[in-house]
Amino acid sequence: MSKMQVQQKESKSEAGSSIDKPANVADKPRIFTVWRKSSMGFQGTDGFSVYDDSGRLAFRVDNYSRRQRYLTKEIVLMDGVGKALLCLRPQILSMHDRWNAYEVEECRHKQPNSKLFSMKRYSLLQNIDKKEVSITKLADNKKAKLVPSFRTEGCFEKGSCKIYSSEGEEVAQISRKTTGEASVLLGNDVFRLVIQPEYDCTQVMAFVIVMDRIR
């Protein structure tokens, strides 16, 4: 086999190995700067603007009000260009501040059924900073059920928090954001989010939004 044929074979092999890889899963940790402010910038509204390490707008939540949970209908997580990715809704009759995530199409129904995940406060009496995430999976009887899959440790409000998988692997880390050579600490509305490889950035960002709402 000639050198050119070998190079062509290697090129095809490399291309084929990346076909099935999700677009938002990286080979190395993804670093984001999360700003608790709508990218639209309208006065009197809240939201999120999330930038990647290149300074590009990666995710956003525009113009919702941080009202009481029972007055909040839904929050839509979008990508940088405004494409709706996930719909987040509070579960009204919940003692643990439970929030559910749905496909955007499913949110058009008054009572959506197929939850992607459910996130709640771990306990009302202790570990109030700890959250638990259950992902919808198929059971042995082929029926979908929520299975505990992620948990949080630390204090989100103080900007020091980690997300772990059910196997104990670190999924993401939230920390206070610093800037400049003097490492100036920015305000509480700006923080750093590091997501480990092989984890869905959209899903983790949805976790962060729910954590903020529970807070």
ZAFILO-221164 format. One record per atom (N, C-alpha, C): x, y, z; residue in one letter; residue number from 1. Coordinates in nm, 2 decimals. Layout:
# residues N
{{X,Y,Z},'A',NUM}
...
END
This chain:
# residues 215
{{0.08,-0.12,0.00},'M',1}
{{0.00,0.00,0.00},'M',1}
{{0.09,0.12,0.00},'M',1}
{{0.06,0.22,-0.09},'S',2}
{{0.14,0.34,-0.10},'S',2}
{{0.12,0.43,0.02},'S',2}
{{0.21,0.53,0.03},'K',3}
{{0.20,0.62,0.14},'K',3}
{{0.07,0.70,0.13},'K',3}
{{0.03,0.74,0.01},'M',4}
{{-0.09,0.82,-0.02},'M',4}
{{-0.21,0.74,0.03},'M',4}
{{-0.22,0.61,-0.01},'Q',5}
{{-0.33,0.52,0.03},'Q',5}
{{-0.34,0.51,0.18},'Q',5}
{{-0.23,0.50,0.25},'V',6}
{{-0.23,0.49,0.39},'V',6}
{{-0.29,0.62,0.45},'V',6}
{{-0.24,0.73,0.40},'Q',7}
{{-0.30,0.86,0.45},'Q',7}
{{-0.45,0.87,0.43},'Q',7}
{{-0.49,0.83,0.31},'Q',8}
{{-0.63,0.84,0.28},'Q',8}
{{-0.71,0.75,0.38},'Q',8}
{{-0.66,0.63,0.40},'K',9}
{{-0.73,0.53,0.49},'K',9}
{{-0.74,0.59,0.63},'K',9}
{{-0.63,0.65,0.68},'E',10}
{{-0.63,0.71,0.82},'E',10}
{{-0.72,0.83,0.82},'E',10}
{{-0.73,0.91,0.72},'S',11}
{{-0.82,1.02,0.71},'S',11}
{{-0.96,0.98,0.72},'S',11}
{{-1.00,0.87,0.65},'K',12}
{{-1.14,0.82,0.65},'K',12}
{{-1.17,0.76,0.79},'K',12}
{{-1.07,0.69,0.85},'S',13}
{{-1.09,0.63,0.98},'S',13}
{{-1.12,0.74,1.08},'S',13}
{{-1.04,0.85,1.08},'E',14}
{{-1.06,0.96,1.17},'E',14}
{{-1.20,1.03,1.15},'E',14}
{{-1.24,1.04,1.03},'A',15}
{{-1.36,1.11,1.00},'A',15}
{{-1.48,1.02,1.05},'A',15}
{{-1.47,0.89,1.02},'G',16}
{{-1.57,0.80,1.07},'G',16}
{{-1.59,0.79,1.22},'G',16}
{{-1.48,0.80,1.29},'S',17}
{{-1.49,0.79,1.44},'S',17}
{{-1.56,0.90,1.50},'S',17}
{{-1.58,1.02,1.43},'S',18}
{{-1.64,1.13,1.49},'S',18}
{{-1.79,1.15,1.45},'S',18}
{{-1.84,1.06,1.36},'I',19}
{{-1.97,1.08,1.30},'I',19}
{{-2.08,1.07,1.41},'I',19}
{{-2.06,0.97,1.50},'D',20}
{{-2.17,0.95,1.60},'D',20}
{{-2.15,1.03,1.72},'D',20}
{{-2.05,1.11,1.73},'K',21}
{{-2.02,1.19,1.85},'K',21}
{{-2.12,1.31,1.86},'K',21}
{{-2.19,1.33,1.98},'P',22}
{{-2.27,1.44,1.99},'P',22}
{{-2.19,1.57,1.97},'P',22}
{{-2.26,1.67,1.92},'A',23}
{{-2.19,1.80,1.89},'A',23}
{{-2.15,1.87,2.01},'A',23}
{{-2.22,1.85,2.12},'N',24}
{{-2.18,1.93,2.24},'N',24}
{{-2.10,1.84,2.35},'N',24}
{{-2.04,1.73,2.30},'V',25}
{{-1.95,1.65,2.38},'V',25}
{{-1.81,1.67,2.33},'V',25}
{{-1.72,1.71,2.42},'A',26}
{{-1.58,1.75,2.38},'A',26}
{{-1.48,1.64,2.43},'A',26}
{{-1.36,1.65,2.38},'D',27}
{{-1.25,1.56,2.42},'D',27}
{{-1.18,1.61,2.54},'D',27}
{{-1.20,1.73,2.58},'K',28}
{{-1.14,1.79,2.70},'K',28}
{{-1.24,1.87,2.77},'K',28}
{{-1.22,1.91,2.90},'P',29}
{{-1.32,1.99,2.97},'P',29}
{{-1.36,2.12,2.90},'P',29}
{{-1.49,2.15,2.90},'R',30}
{{-1.54,2.27,2.84},'R',30}
{{-1.55,2.37,2.95},'R',30}
{{-1.50,2.49,2.92},'I',31}
{{-1.50,2.60,3.02},'I',31}
{{-1.60,2.71,2.97},'I',31}
{{-1.69,2.75,3.06},'F',32}
{{-1.79,2.85,3.03},'F',32}
{{-1.79,2.96,3.13},'F',32}
{{-1.82,3.08,3.09},'T',33}
{{-1.85,3.19,3.18},'T',33}
{{-2.00,3.21,3.18},'T',33}
{{-2.06,3.20,3.30},'V',34}
{{-2.20,3.21,3.31},'V',34}
{{-2.24,3.35,3.38},'V',34}
{{-2.32,3.42,3.32},'W',35}
{{-2.36,3.56,3.36},'W',35}
{{-2.51,3.55,3.39},'W',35}
{{-2.56,3.58,3.51},'R',36}
{{-2.70,3.58,3.54},'R',36}
{{-2.76,3.71,3.49},'R',36}
{{-2.77,3.72,3.36},'K',37}
{{-2.83,3.84,3.30},'K',37}
{{-2.87,3.80,3.16},'K',37}
{{-2.99,3.84,3.12},'S',38}
{{-3.04,3.82,2.98},'S',38}
{{-2.95,3.88,2.88},'S',38}
{{-2.93,3.81,2.77},'S',39}
{{-2.85,3.87,2.66},'S',39}
{{-2.93,3.98,2.59},'S',39}
{{-3.06,3.99,2.61},'M',40}
{{-3.14,4.09,2.55},'M',40}
{{-3.12,4.22,2.62},'M',40}
{{-3.09,4.22,2.75},'G',41}
{{-3.05,4.34,2.82},'G',41}
{{-3.16,4.43,2.85},'G',41}
{{-3.29,4.38,2.85},'F',42}
{{-3.40,4.47,2.88},'F',42}
{{-3.41,4.49,3.03},'F',42}
{{-3.44,4.61,3.07},'Q',43}
{{-3.44,4.64,3.22},'Q',43}
{{-3.56,4.58,3.28},'Q',43}
{{-3.54,4.52,3.40},'G',44}
{{-3.64,4.46,3.48},'G',44}
{{-3.66,4.32,3.45},'G',44}
{{-3.58,4.25,3.37},'T',45}
{{-3.59,4.11,3.33},'T',45}
{{-3.46,4.04,3.38},'T',45}
{{-3.48,3.91,3.39},'D',46}
{{-3.37,3.82,3.43},'D',46}
{{-3.34,3.72,3.32},'D',46}
{{-3.23,3.65,3.34},'G',47}
{{-3.20,3.54,3.24},'G',47}
{{-3.06,3.49,3.26},'G',47}
{{-3.00,3.43,3.16},'F',48}
{{-2.86,3.38,3.16},'F',48}
{{-2.80,3.41,3.03},'F',48}
{{-2.67,3.45,3.03},'S',49}
{{-2.59,3.45,2.91},'S',49}
{{-2.46,3.37,2.94},'S',49}
{{-2.44,3.27,2.86},'V',50}
{{-2.33,3.17,2.89},'V',50}
{{-2.23,3.18,2.77},'V',50}
{{-2.11,3.21,2.80},'Y',51}
{{-2.01,3.22,2.69},'Y',51}
{{-1.90,3.11,2.71},'Y',51}
{{-1.86,3.06,2.59},'D',52}
{{-1.75,2.96,2.59},'D',52}
{{-1.61,3.02,2.61},'D',52}
{{-1.51,2.94,2.60},'D',53}
{{-1.38,2.99,2.63},'D',53}
{{-1.32,3.08,2.51},'D',53}
{{-1.40,3.08,2.40},'S',54}
{{-1.36,3.17,2.29},'S',54}
{{-1.44,3.30,2.29},'S',54}
{{-1.52,3.32,2.39},'G',55}
{{-1.60,3.44,2.41},'G',55}
{{-1.73,3.44,2.33},'G',55}
{{-1.77,3.33,2.27},'R',56}
{{-1.89,3.32,2.19},'R',56}
{{-2.01,3.28,2.28},'R',56}
{{-2.12,3.34,2.25},'L',57}
{{-2.25,3.31,2.32},'L',57}
{{-2.29,3.16,2.29},'L',57}
{{-2.28,3.08,2.40},'A',58}
{{-2.31,2.93,2.38},'A',58}
{{-2.45,2.90,2.42},'A',58}
{{-2.50,2.95,2.53},'F',59}
{{-2.64,2.93,2.57},'F',59}
{{-2.69,3.06,2.62},'F',59}
{{-2.83,3.06,2.63},'R',60}
{{-2.89,3.18,2.68},'R',60}
{{-3.03,3.15,2.73},'R',60}
{{-3.08,3.22,2.83},'V',61}
{{-3.21,3.22,2.87},'V',61}
{{-3.26,3.37,2.88},'V',61}
{{-3.36,3.40,2.80},'D',62}
{{-3.39,3.54,2.79},'D',62}
{{-3.52,3.58,2.86},'D',62}
{{-3.51,3.68,2.93},'N',63}
{{-3.63,3.76,2.98},'N',63}
{{-3.74,3.68,3.05},'N',63}
{{-3.70,3.62,3.16},'Y',64}
{{-3.81,3.57,3.25},'Y',64}
{{-3.79,3.64,3.38},'Y',64}
{{-3.89,3.64,3.46},'S',65}
{{-3.89,3.70,3.59},'S',65}
{{-3.87,3.60,3.70},'S',65}
{{-3.78,3.64,3.79},'R',66}
{{-3.75,3.55,3.91},'R',66}
{{-3.86,3.57,4.01},'R',66}
{{-3.98,3.52,3.97},'R',67}
{{-4.10,3.54,4.06},'R',67}
{{-4.11,3.41,4.15},'R',67}
{{-4.22,3.41,4.23},'Q',68}
{{-4.24,3.29,4.31},'Q',68}
{{-4.26,3.17,4.21},'Q',68}
{{-4.23,3.05,4.26},'R',69}
{{-4.24,2.93,4.18},'R',69}
{{-4.38,2.90,4.12},'R',69}
{{-4.48,2.93,4.20},'Y',70}
{{-4.61,2.90,4.16},'Y',70}
{{-4.66,3.00,4.05},'Y',70}
{{-4.59,3.11,4.03},'L',71}
{{-4.62,3.20,3.92},'L',71}
{{-4.54,3.18,3.80},'L',71}
{{-4.44,3.09,3.80},'T',72}
{{-4.35,3.06,3.69},'T',72}
{{-4.41,2.95,3.60},'T',72}
{{-4.43,2.98,3.47},'K',73}
{{-4.48,2.88,3.39},'K',73}
{{-4.37,2.79,3.34},'K',73}
{{-4.27,2.84,3.27},'E',74}
{{-4.16,2.76,3.22},'E',74}
{{-4.04,2.85,3.19},'E',74}
{{-3.93,2.78,3.18},'I',75}
{{-3.80,2.85,3.13},'I',75}
{{-3.75,2.77,3.02},'I',75}
{{-3.71,2.84,2.91},'V',76}
{{-3.66,2.78,2.79},'V',76}
{{-3.51,2.81,2.78},'V',76}
{{-3.44,2.70,2.77},'L',77}
{{-3.29,2.71,2.75},'L',77}
{{-3.27,2.71,2.60},'L',77}
{{-3.19,2.81,2.55},'M',78}
{{-3.16,2.82,2.41},'M',78}
{{-3.01,2.81,2.38},'M',78}
{{-2.98,2.79,2.26},'D',79}
{{-2.83,2.80,2.22},'D',79}
{{-2.80,2.94,2.19},'D',79}
{{-2.68,2.97,2.15},'G',80}
{{-2.64,3.11,2.13},'G',80}
{{-2.72,3.19,2.02},'G',80}
{{-2.77,3.12,1.93},'V',81}
{{-2.85,3.18,1.82},'V',81}
{{-3.00,3.19,1.84},'V',81}
{{-3.04,3.13,1.96},'G',82}
{{-3.18,3.14,1.99},'G',82}
{{-3.26,3.02,1.96},'G',82}
{{-3.20,2.91,1.93},'K',83}
{{-3.27,2.78,1.91},'K',83}
{{-3.31,2.72,2.04},'K',83}
{{-3.44,2.69,2.06},'A',84}
{{-3.48,2.63,2.19},'A',84}
{{-3.43,2.49,2.20},'A',84}
{{-3.37,2.46,2.32},'L',85}
{{-3.31,2.33,2.34},'L',85}
{{-3.39,2.24,2.44},'L',85}
{{-3.43,2.30,2.56},'L',86}
{{-3.50,2.23,2.66},'L',86}
{{-3.60,2.33,2.73},'L',86}
{{-3.70,2.27,2.78},'C',87}
{{-3.80,2.34,2.85},'C',87}
{{-3.80,2.30,3.00},'C',87}
{{-3.79,2.39,3.09},'L',88}
{{-3.79,2.36,3.23},'L',88}
{{-3.91,2.41,3.30},'L',88}
{{-3.98,2.33,3.38},'R',89}
{{-4.10,2.37,3.45},'R',89}
{{-4.09,2.33,3.60},'R',89}
{{-4.14,2.42,3.68},'P',90}
{{-4.15,2.38,3.83},'P',90}
{{-4.27,2.29,3.85},'P',90}
{{-4.25,2.19,3.94},'Q',91}
{{-4.37,2.11,3.98},'Q',91}
{{-4.43,2.18,4.10},'Q',91}
{{-4.55,2.22,4.08},'I',92}
{{-4.61,2.31,4.17},'I',92}
{{-4.63,2.25,4.31},'I',92}
{{-4.69,2.13,4.32},'L',93}
{{-4.72,2.06,4.44},'L',93}
{{-4.60,1.98,4.48},'L',93}
{{-4.49,2.04,4.52},'S',94}
{{-4.37,1.97,4.55},'S',94}
{{-4.31,2.03,4.68},'S',94}
{{-4.28,1.94,4.78},'M',95}
{{-4.22,1.98,4.90},'M',95}
{{-4.07,2.00,4.89},'M',95}
{{-4.01,1.95,4.78},'H',96}
{{-3.87,1.96,4.77},'H',96}
{{-3.82,2.05,4.65},'H',96}
{{-3.90,2.14,4.61},'D',97}
{{-3.87,2.24,4.50},'D',97}
{{-3.83,2.16,4.38},'D',97}
{{-3.91,2.07,4.34},'R',98}
{{-3.88,1.99,4.22},'R',98}
{{-3.91,2.06,4.09},'R',98}
{{-3.81,2.04,3.99},'W',99}
{{-3.83,2.10,3.86},'W',99}
{{-3.81,1.98,3.76},'W',99}
{{-3.89,1.99,3.65},'N',100}
{{-3.88,1.89,3.55},'N',100}
{{-3.84,1.95,3.41},'N',100}
{{-3.77,1.87,3.34},'A',101}
{{-3.72,1.91,3.20},'A',101}
{{-3.79,1.83,3.10},'A',101}
{{-3.83,1.90,2.99},'Y',102}
{{-3.90,1.83,2.88},'Y',102}
{{-3.84,1.88,2.74},'Y',102}
{{-3.87,1.80,2.64},'E',103}
{{-3.85,1.84,2.51},'E',103}
{{-3.93,1.97,2.48},'E',103}
{{-3.89,2.06,2.39},'V',104}
{{-3.96,2.18,2.37},'V',104}
{{-4.10,2.15,2.31},'V',104}
{{-4.11,2.06,2.22},'E',105}
{{-4.24,2.02,2.17},'E',105}
{{-4.34,1.97,2.27},'E',105}
{{-4.28,1.90,2.37},'E',106}
{{-4.37,1.84,2.48},'E',106}
{{-4.42,1.95,2.57},'E',106}
{{-4.35,2.06,2.58},'C',107}
{{-4.40,2.17,2.66},'C',107}
{{-4.52,2.25,2.61},'C',107}
{{-4.55,2.22,2.49},'R',108}
{{-4.67,2.29,2.43},'R',108}
{{-4.80,2.23,2.49},'R',108}
{{-4.79,2.11,2.54},'H',109}
{{-4.91,2.05,2.61},'H',109}
{{-4.92,2.10,2.75},'H',109}
{{-5.04,2.12,2.79},'K',110}
{{-5.07,2.17,2.93},'K',110}
{{-5.01,2.07,3.03},'K',110}
{{-5.02,1.94,3.01},'Q',111}
{{-4.97,1.84,3.10},'Q',111}
{{-4.87,1.75,3.03},'Q',111}
{{-4.75,1.79,3.00},'P',112}
{{-4.65,1.71,2.93},'P',112}
{{-4.62,1.58,3.02},'P',112}
{{-4.60,1.47,2.95},'N',113}
{{-4.58,1.34,3.01},'N',113}
{{-4.43,1.30,3.02},'N',113}
{{-4.36,1.31,2.91},'S',114}
{{-4.23,1.25,2.89},'S',114}
{{-4.12,1.34,2.95},'S',114}
{{-4.09,1.32,3.08},'K',115}
{{-3.98,1.40,3.14},'K',115}
{{-3.85,1.35,3.10},'K',115}
{{-3.75,1.44,3.07},'L',116}
{{-3.62,1.41,3.04},'L',116}
{{-3.54,1.39,3.17},'L',116}
{{-3.56,1.48,3.27},'F',117}
{{-3.50,1.46,3.40},'F',117}
{{-3.58,1.54,3.50},'F',117}
{{-3.56,1.51,3.62},'S',118}
{{-3.63,1.58,3.73},'S',118}
{{-3.52,1.61,3.84},'S',118}
{{-3.52,1.73,3.89},'M',119}
{{-3.42,1.78,3.98},'M',119}
{{-3.50,1.84,4.11},'M',119}
{{-3.45,1.80,4.22},'K',120}
{{-3.51,1.84,4.35},'K',120}
{{-3.41,1.87,4.46},'K',120}
{{-3.45,1.94,4.56},'R',121}
{{-3.37,1.96,4.68},'R',121}
{{-3.37,1.83,4.75},'R',121}
{{-3.25,1.79,4.80},'Y',122}
{{-3.23,1.65,4.85},'Y',122}
{{-3.31,1.64,4.98},'Y',122}
{{-3.32,1.74,5.06},'S',123}
{{-3.39,1.72,5.19},'S',123}
{{-3.44,1.86,5.24},'S',123}
{{-3.55,1.86,5.30},'L',124}
{{-3.60,1.99,5.36},'L',124}
{{-3.54,2.01,5.50},'L',124}
{{-3.49,1.91,5.56},'L',125}
{{-3.44,1.92,5.70},'L',125}
{{-3.29,1.93,5.71},'L',125}
{{-3.22,1.87,5.62},'Q',126}
{{-3.07,1.87,5.62},'Q',126}
{{-3.01,1.87,5.48},'Q',126}
{{-2.88,1.91,5.47},'N',127}
{{-2.81,1.91,5.34},'N',127}
{{-2.89,2.00,5.24},'N',127}
{{-2.94,2.11,5.29},'I',128}
{{-3.03,2.19,5.20},'I',128}
{{-2.96,2.24,5.07},'I',128}
{{-2.83,2.24,5.07},'D',129}
{{-2.76,2.28,4.95},'D',129}
{{-2.74,2.16,4.85},'D',129}
{{-2.77,2.04,4.89},'K',130}
{{-2.76,1.93,4.81},'K',130}
{{-2.88,1.90,4.72},'K',130}
{{-2.86,1.88,4.59},'K',131}
{{-2.97,1.85,4.50},'K',131}
{{-2.95,1.71,4.44},'K',131}
{{-3.06,1.65,4.40},'E',132}
{{-3.06,1.52,4.33},'E',132}
{{-3.12,1.53,4.20},'E',132}
{{-3.06,1.47,4.10},'V',133}
{{-3.12,1.47,3.96},'V',133}
{{-3.15,1.32,3.92},'V',133}
{{-3.27,1.30,3.88},'S',134}
{{-3.31,1.17,3.83},'S',134}
{{-3.34,1.18,3.68},'S',134}
{{-3.28,1.09,3.60},'I',135}
{{-3.29,1.08,3.46},'I',135}
{{-3.39,0.98,3.42},'I',135}
{{-3.47,1.00,3.32},'T',136}
{{-3.57,0.91,3.27},'T',136}
{{-3.50,0.80,3.19},'T',136}
{{-3.52,0.67,3.23},'K',137}
{{-3.46,0.56,3.17},'K',137}
{{-3.56,0.45,3.15},'K',137}
{{-3.54,0.35,3.06},'L',138}
{{-3.63,0.24,3.04},'L',138}
{{-3.59,0.13,3.14},'L',138}
{{-3.69,0.08,3.21},'A',139}
{{-3.67,-0.03,3.30},'A',139}
{{-3.68,-0.16,3.23},'A',139}
{{-3.67,-0.27,3.30},'D',140}
{{-3.67,-0.40,3.24},'D',140}
{{-3.80,-0.43,3.18},'D',140}
{{-3.91,-0.37,3.23},'N',141}
{{-4.04,-0.39,3.17},'N',141}
{{-4.07,-0.29,3.05},'N',141}
{{-3.96,-0.22,3.01},'K',142}
{{-3.97,-0.13,2.90},'K',142}
{{-4.05,0.00,2.93},'K',142}
{{-4.08,0.02,3.06},'K',143}
{{-4.15,0.14,3.09},'K',143}
{{-4.05,0.24,3.14},'K',143}
{{-4.08,0.37,3.11},'A',144}
{{-3.98,0.47,3.15},'A',144}
{{-4.00,0.51,3.30},'A',144}
{{-3.89,0.52,3.37},'K',145}
{{-3.90,0.57,3.51},'K',145}
{{-3.78,0.65,3.54},'K',145}
{{-3.80,0.74,3.64},'L',146}
{{-3.69,0.83,3.68},'L',146}
{{-3.59,0.75,3.77},'L',146}
{{-3.46,0.76,3.74},'V',147}
{{-3.36,0.69,3.81},'V',147}
{{-3.26,0.79,3.86},'V',147}
{{-3.23,0.80,3.99},'P',148}
{{-3.13,0.89,4.05},'P',148}
{{-2.99,0.87,3.97},'P',148}
{{-2.94,0.98,3.91},'S',149}
{{-2.83,0.97,3.83},'S',149}
{{-2.72,1.08,3.86},'S',149}
{{-2.76,1.19,3.92},'F',150}
{{-2.66,1.29,3.95},'F',150}
{{-2.69,1.35,4.09},'F',150}
{{-2.59,1.41,4.15},'R',151}
{{-2.61,1.48,4.27},'R',151}
{{-2.52,1.60,4.28},'R',151}
{{-2.55,1.70,4.36},'T',152}
{{-2.46,1.82,4.38},'T',152}
{{-2.41,1.82,4.52},'T',152}
{{-2.29,1.88,4.53},'E',153}
{{-2.23,1.90,4.66},'E',153}
{{-2.17,2.04,4.67},'E',153}
{{-2.18,2.10,4.78},'G',154}
{{-2.12,2.24,4.80},'G',154}
{{-2.24,2.34,4.80},'G',154}
{{-2.20,2.47,4.80},'C',155}
{{-2.29,2.58,4.81},'C',155}
{{-2.30,2.65,4.68},'C',155}
{{-2.41,2.64,4.60},'F',156}
{{-2.42,2.71,4.48},'F',156}
{{-2.43,2.86,4.50},'F',156}
{{-2.50,2.90,4.60},'E',157}
{{-2.51,3.04,4.63},'E',157}
{{-2.38,3.11,4.65},'E',157}
{{-2.28,3.04,4.71},'K',158}
{{-2.15,3.10,4.73},'K',158}
{{-2.06,3.08,4.62},'K',158}
{{-2.10,3.02,4.51},'G',159}
{{-2.02,2.99,4.39},'G',159}
{{-1.92,2.89,4.41},'G',159}
{{-1.95,2.79,4.49},'S',160}
{{-1.85,2.68,4.52},'S',160}
{{-1.93,2.55,4.52},'S',160}
{{-1.94,2.48,4.41},'C',161}
{{-2.03,2.37,4.40},'C',161}
{{-1.98,2.27,4.29},'C',161}
{{-2.01,2.14,4.31},'K',162}
{{-1.97,2.04,4.21},'K',162}
{{-2.09,1.95,4.18},'K',162}
{{-2.10,1.89,4.06},'I',163}
{{-2.20,1.80,4.02},'I',163}
{{-2.13,1.66,4.00},'I',163}
{{-2.18,1.56,4.06},'Y',164}
{{-2.13,1.42,4.05},'Y',164}
{{-2.23,1.33,3.98},'Y',164}
{{-2.17,1.23,3.92},'S',165}
{{-2.26,1.12,3.86},'S',165}
{{-2.29,1.03,3.98},'S',165}
{{-2.38,0.93,3.95},'S',166}
{{-2.42,0.83,4.05},'S',166}
{{-2.30,0.74,4.09},'S',166}
{{-2.20,0.73,3.99},'E',167}
{{-2.08,0.65,4.02},'E',167}
{{-1.98,0.73,4.09},'E',167}
{{-2.00,0.86,4.12},'G',168}
{{-1.91,0.94,4.20},'G',168}
{{-1.81,1.01,4.11},'G',168}
{{-1.83,1.01,3.98},'E',169}
{{-1.74,1.08,3.89},'E',169}
{{-1.78,1.23,3.89},'E',169}
{{-1.68,1.32,3.88},'E',170}
{{-1.71,1.46,3.88},'E',170}
{{-1.76,1.50,3.74},'E',170}
{{-1.87,1.56,3.73},'V',171}
{{-1.93,1.60,3.60},'V',171}
{{-1.90,1.74,3.57},'V',171}
{{-1.92,1.83,3.67},'A',172}
{{-1.90,1.97,3.65},'A',172}
{{-1.86,2.04,3.78},'A',172}
{{-1.80,2.16,3.76},'Q',173}
{{-1.76,2.24,3.88},'Q',173}
{{-1.80,2.38,3.86},'Q',173}
{{-1.85,2.44,3.96},'I',174}
{{-1.89,2.58,3.96},'I',174}
{{-1.80,2.66,4.06},'I',174}
{{-1.74,2.77,4.01},'S',175}
{{-1.65,2.84,4.10},'S',175}
{{-1.67,2.99,4.07},'S',175}
{{-1.62,3.07,4.16},'R',176}
{{-1.63,3.22,4.14},'R',176}
{{-1.53,3.26,4.03},'R',176}
{{-1.57,3.36,3.95},'K',177}
{{-1.49,3.40,3.84},'K',177}
{{-1.40,3.51,3.88},'K',177}
{{-1.27,3.50,3.83},'T',178}
{{-1.17,3.60,3.85},'T',178}
{{-1.12,3.65,3.71},'T',178}
{{-1.07,3.77,3.71},'T',179}
{{-1.02,3.82,3.59},'T',179}
{{-0.90,3.91,3.61},'T',179}
{{-0.81,3.92,3.51},'G',180}
{{-0.69,4.00,3.52},'G',180}
{{-0.58,3.94,3.59},'G',180}
{{-0.46,4.00,3.58},'E',181}
{{-0.34,3.94,3.64},'E',181}
{{-0.35,3.95,3.79},'E',181}
{{-0.42,4.04,3.84},'A',182}
{{-0.44,4.05,3.99},'A',182}
{{-0.55,3.96,4.04},'A',182}
{{-0.61,3.88,3.95},'S',183}
{{-0.71,3.78,3.99},'S',183}
{{-0.82,3.85,4.07},'S',183}
{{-0.88,3.95,4.01},'V',184}
{{-0.99,4.03,4.07},'V',184}
{{-1.11,3.94,4.07},'V',184}
{{-1.17,3.92,4.19},'L',185}
{{-1.29,3.84,4.20},'L',185}
{{-1.42,3.92,4.15},'L',185}
{{-1.49,3.86,4.06},'L',186}
{{-1.61,3.93,4.01},'L',186}
{{-1.73,3.91,4.10},'L',186}
{{-1.84,3.97,4.07},'G',187}
{{-1.96,3.97,4.15},'G',187}
{{-2.02,3.83,4.15},'G',187}
{{-2.12,3.81,4.23},'N',188}
{{-2.19,3.68,4.25},'N',188}
{{-2.27,3.65,4.12},'N',188}
{{-2.30,3.75,4.03},'D',189}
{{-2.38,3.72,3.91},'D',189}
{{-2.30,3.66,3.80},'D',189}
{{-2.16,3.64,3.82},'V',190}
{{-2.08,3.59,3.72},'V',190}
{{-2.00,3.47,3.78},'V',190}
{{-2.00,3.35,3.72},'F',191}
{{-1.92,3.24,3.77},'F',191}
{{-1.87,3.16,3.66},'F',191}
{{-1.78,3.07,3.69},'R',192}
{{-1.71,2.98,3.60},'R',192}
{{-1.77,2.84,3.61},'R',192}
{{-1.80,2.78,3.49},'L',193}
{{-1.85,2.65,3.49},'L',193}
{{-1.76,2.56,3.40},'L',193}
{{-1.71,2.45,3.46},'V',194}
{{-1.62,2.36,3.39},'V',194}
{{-1.70,2.23,3.38},'V',194}
{{-1.72,2.18,3.26},'I',195}
{{-1.79,2.05,3.23},'I',195}
{{-1.69,1.95,3.18},'I',195}
{{-1.68,1.84,3.24},'Q',196}
{{-1.59,1.73,3.20},'Q',196}
{{-1.63,1.67,3.07},'Q',196}
{{-1.53,1.61,3.00},'P',197}
{{-1.56,1.54,2.87},'P',197}
{{-1.67,1.43,2.89},'P',197}
{{-1.73,1.40,2.78},'E',198}
{{-1.83,1.29,2.77},'E',198}
{{-1.96,1.32,2.85},'E',198}
{{-1.98,1.45,2.89},'Y',199}
{{-2.11,1.49,2.95},'Y',199}
{{-2.17,1.59,2.87},'Y',199}
{{-2.30,1.59,2.86},'D',200}
{{-2.38,1.67,2.77},'D',200}
{{-2.39,1.82,2.83},'D',200}
{{-2.33,1.91,2.76},'C',201}
{{-2.32,2.05,2.81},'C',201}
{{-2.46,2.11,2.83},'C',201}
{{-2.55,2.08,2.73},'T',202}
{{-2.69,2.13,2.74},'T',202}
{{-2.76,2.08,2.87},'T',202}
{{-2.75,1.95,2.90},'Q',203}
{{-2.81,1.90,3.02},'Q',203}
{{-2.75,1.96,3.14},'Q',203}
{{-2.62,1.97,3.15},'V',204}
{{-2.55,2.03,3.27},'V',204}
{{-2.60,2.18,3.29},'V',204}
{{-2.61,2.25,3.18},'M',205}
{{-2.65,2.39,3.19},'M',205}
{{-2.79,2.40,3.24},'M',205}
{{-2.88,2.30,3.20},'A',206}
{{-3.01,2.30,3.25},'A',206}
{{-3.01,2.27,3.40},'A',206}
{{-2.92,2.19,3.45},'F',207}
{{-2.90,2.16,3.59},'F',207}
{{-2.87,2.30,3.66},'F',207}
{{-2.78,2.37,3.61},'V',208}
{{-2.74,2.50,3.67},'V',208}
{{-2.86,2.60,3.68},'V',208}
{{-2.94,2.60,3.58},'I',209}
{{-3.05,2.69,3.58},'I',209}
{{-3.15,2.66,3.69},'I',209}
{{-3.18,2.53,3.70},'V',210}
{{-3.27,2.48,3.81},'V',210}
{{-3.21,2.51,3.94},'V',210}
{{-3.08,2.49,3.96},'M',211}
{{-3.01,2.52,4.09},'M',211}
{{-3.03,2.66,4.13},'M',211}
{{-3.02,2.75,4.03},'D',212}
{{-3.04,2.89,4.05},'D',212}
{{-3.18,2.92,4.09},'D',212}
{{-3.28,2.86,4.03},'R',213}
{{-3.42,2.88,4.06},'R',213}
{{-3.45,2.83,4.20},'R',213}
{{-3.40,2.71,4.23},'I',214}
{{-3.42,2.66,4.37},'I',214}
{{-3.36,2.75,4.47},'I',214}
{{-3.24,2.81,4.44},'R',215}
{{-3.18,2.90,4.53},'R',215}
{{-3.27,3.02,4.55},'R',215}
END
